[in-house]
Amino acid sequence: MDRTSRRTATFFGNGVVAHVAFADPVCAEVAKVIAGACQKSSVTGKLGGTYLCMEGPQFSTRAESNLYRSWGMDVIGMTNLQEAKLAREAEICYSTIAMVTDYDCWHTGHDAVTVDQIVAVLNKNAENACSVVHNSVAAMPLERGCKCGSALQHAIMTDPTKIPQETRQKLSLLIDKYLQPLEAGA
């Protein structure tokens, strides 16, 4: 869920339009590998959930926190959504390892969240995160079976002859494999 307003979340524009599928922002294959790595690391993990990306850098107001909770949000953060969008456009498999730091300010048994509290929990989570990442990398398959690697195949809407040369050069790593065959057949 995107609650941001001032962030760049696409590589495209400047003369080229692309619409990638984003119904499921997380690569299911990578998420399963991470879930297995959590088990191997003896770290409590949850496969699936709903992430809300807020603008920040301030934390939620109590009203926002209660609203997000009523919407069924599992995790609130400030970074993952734009990362997921850019990864999809770059055809990179993406998943989140969210190490929870607090309940946010909705929880009646806890005072409002402070930076010191969050930093203390972050430090405790660092060891777990290292273990999960290590075990995830070790278990990552060599070949992808997902569709992340072809997300742009039918997403580029702009006629290749209409894409400005500067934009084409800037995005060549992402789009050339799809545009060159079109141009060769033209």
Secondary structure, DSSP 4 states (H G I P E B T S, - for coil): -EE-SS----S-BTTB-B----SS-S-HHHHHHHHHHHHHTT----S---EEEE--SSPPPHHHHHHHHHTT-SEEESSHHHHHHHHHHTT-------------TT-TTSPPP-HHHHHHHHHHHHHHHHHHHHHHHHH--SS--SSGGGTTTTTB-S-GGGS-HHHHHHTHHHHHHHHHHHHHH-
